[in-house]
Structure formats: structure tokens, C-alpha cells
Amino acid sequence: MKKLLILLSLLLASAAAQAGGLPYDEKADAKAALSGTLEAAQQGRQPVLLILGANWCPDCRALDAALSRGKSAELLARAFKVVKVDVGNFDHNLDIDAAYGHPIAKGIPAAVVLLPDNKVIYATRAGELADARRMSETGIYEFFERVSRQAKQ
């Protein structure tokens, strides 16, 4: 019964993602998306914010919701080129996670800030966002505001 419920929830999550309701495109070519975002960042001279997460993850969905409205949405639009990468059940795009020092090791969502030349200037290493649903929108904004200041230095 438990396996059936898990399968059903995965099918529903996949269907919702295809309908545009969930933040991570599970079928996306993550390497191509990241490469394209880095290329756009070079042209705009902005850092890249790479967010690693999964649609089944309530904290990932909470973070995405908080970042898509209000001051946080304005900050991200102004300060970063953003790319979201699906890690599935810790079984997708792990090569991207490894390339940036395994930021998902302590939980998802995880974030990495890259210069346009693909140099890491910040990465969550201690699960800083893994409890995003318990962070206020103000707390999430303040976190990314600090990260954006660090990216400017």
C-alpha cells in the first residue's frame, strides 16, 4: 500500500509539473539550461543563482513560492540569472551537484551562486535552505539579499 501511495504521488507530481504547477522541470536538459544561463549571465554580467531541488519536496516548493513574489522576486530579477535543476529523489543531475561541491548533501533546496565564468562564489553547504517552509518570506529575502551582496564583492 505504501508503495502504491508513493507511486501515485510521483505520478501526480509529474502531471502537475507538466501542467506548469511545480517549480522543477523533471524532463529538462539541466546541463543545457545551466550552460544557457551562464551564457546569458556573461552577456548581462550578472551572477547565476543555481537552485537544486525537487517537486516532491515541500521546502523546495515553499522556497520557489517565496522567491516568485514580492521583494524576493524583485531581488532575484535584479541581481541574478536563475536556473532551477531537478535532483529527483537524489538520483537526477547528481553530476551537476558534484561539480559544485555537493550542496545538496545536507538537504534540498540548495543554492549555488556562480560568476558568469562558472566560478563558485557561494554555495549552501549546511542545509541553509532545507527548512525553507519554516522560514518567513522576510527570512528568505534577507538570506538572498546577503547572498547577492556577497556576489557583488
N, C-alpha and C positions, 0 to 999 in steps of 0.2 A: 504494500500500500504506500509506504514511504517513497519507494522508487517511482511509483506512478505519479504521486504528487510532485516530485521533483521534475519529472519529465513534463508534466502538464505545465508547471510554472515556467520551465525553459521554453516550451513552445509558445506560451502566451507572451513571454518577454521578447522572443524573436519576432512574433507577429506585430507586437506594439512598436518595436524598433523599426520594422519595415514601414509602419504607418507613420513614422516620424515622432512617436511619443516618447521615445527613450533617447538618452544622450549619446550612446555609443553605437556606431555602425559596425556591427559584428562581421559584416562581409567586406568591409573596406580594405583596400590595399594600404595598410598602415605605413609601410616604408615609402610608398609613393606620396601619401598625404604628408608625411613628415618632410620628405625631400622638397615637395612643392611649397610647403610653408616656410622652410628655410630659405628657399629661393626668393619668395615674396618678401621675407624679412630682410634679405640683402638689399633689395630694391628700396624698401622703406626704412632701412636702418633701424629696425626695431628688434628687440629680443623676441624669442619664441617661447611661449608657455606650452609645454607638453604636459597634458593631463592623462594619466593612465588610470583606467577604471573599468567597470563592467556594469551592464544593465541590471543584473540581479542584485547589485549592491545598494542598499538604501542610503548609505553615506555618499556614494558616488552620485546618485540621483539628487540628493539634497544639495550637494556642492554645485552641481550643474544648475539647479533651480536658482540658488542664491547668486551664482555668477551671471545669470541671464537677465537680471533685473536690477534696477536702481543704480546706486553708486558703484557697485561692483561691476556691472555691465559696462558702465561708462569708463571705469578704470581700465578694464581689460581691452576695450576698443581703442583706448588712447595709448596704452603702454605696451601691448603685446600683439603678436600674431599668435593665434591659439590653434592648437591641433589636439584632438582627443583620440586616444588609442585604446581600443578594447583589449583587455587581457583575459577575457572569458573567465573561466574557473581556474585562473593562474596557469592556463595552458595555451594562450594565444599571444603572439607577439612578444614572447619572452626574450627574443634576441634584441629587441629594442630596449626592454628593461635592463638587460645585461650590459648593453652598450653605454648606459648611463649610470652604472654602479648599483643596480638593483634597488631602485627607490621603492618598489612595491614589497620589499622584504618584510616590512613592519605593518603592512596593510594598505588598502586602497580606500579612497583615491590617493594617488601620489602625484607630485608635480615636479617638473624639471624645467629650469629656465636656461635657455641656450642663447648664446650670441649667434648672429647670423652665420658665422663660420663654424657652427656646431660645437663650440666650446661651452662646457657646462659652467654656469656661474652660480647656480643654486639647485639643490635637489632635496626633497624631503627624504630623510634617512631614518627618522624615528617615528614614522606614522603620524606626522603632524596633522594630517587631514583625515585620518582614518576614522575620526569621530565627528565628521562634518555635520551630521544631523543634530548633534547636540551643541554645535557652535551656533551662535546667533549670526544673523546676516551681517551685523556690525563686526563681529569677531572674524568672519570670513573676509570682509572688506579690509579690515586692519591687517590681517595676515598678508593678503596680496598687495596691499599698499606698501608694507615693509619690503616685500619681495621686489616690487617694482623700483623702490628707492635703491635697493642693493644692486639691481640690474643696471641702473644708471651710473653707478660708480665704477 
